[in-house]
Amino acid sequence: MFRDAVESGGVAVVTGAASGVGLAAARKLSRRGLNVILADLSGPALDAATETLLSECRGGATIRAKPTDVSDAAAVKDLAEAAFSMGPVAVVMNNAGIARPSSAWSNAEHWRQMIEVNLFGVIHGIQAFTPRMVESNRPAAIINTGSKQGITTPPGNAGYNVTKAGVKVATEMLAYELREAGAPISAHLFVPGFTYTGMIASFLPEKPDAAWTSEQAVEHLFARASAGDFYVLCPDNEVTPEIDARRIAWAAQDVAENRPPLSRWHQDFADRFKKFEKG
């Protein structure tokens, strides 16, 4: 459905579009001939991203910026109104996200901020766009940006992990309900690997060798979504798809075997996990 959505033309909406994978996705969608709305917080980054795409645009696509705080449901509804006023919406990429330090029993305000942006930002996008996309009854796609931290939930940032686990579940439910409704709309969970984005660049001035660029991650997204994949897990220059698969299987087996939670990082299971990961 993703391939059909892109080829059918129309409007593409990308949140978190001022930088990173959001900007890379907006660029690629515009090059495929879709009219693109870049949604992000107002400011120099969004202005610069819009100017960049306008200067690059050679195919006649319309490029618009729409300052939007995705944590505000009314603002996302306004974004949807702006998008549908331009024509049928073919692609929605709920990509906006933030990271703040958190632990299980501290940083309550950081928890709230991440839940409002990372999780409710996606929910707001789903609820603002999906009904009218279903009503349109034309090929379309909804892409939600998750994280491997929402699947294997490594220690280090409890609040962020919870939000991305929520995005995974919300997107799975969306895909199921679209399928049951017979809507010609596909849903995709985009899961970047180690990707060098603006968020990473803020504390790592140079791209690590292990990291992919945002453009590589988006290229992988388009290829796998076009092939019909729901789960689009990106590898990187260090972690292969096979390693990802073993790590995810191990995490699921914690539940199935009633092991200690996050046993991958438990000293009693360290050697066993290393052997398992190697295959």
Disulfide bonds with the S-S distance in Angstrom:
none
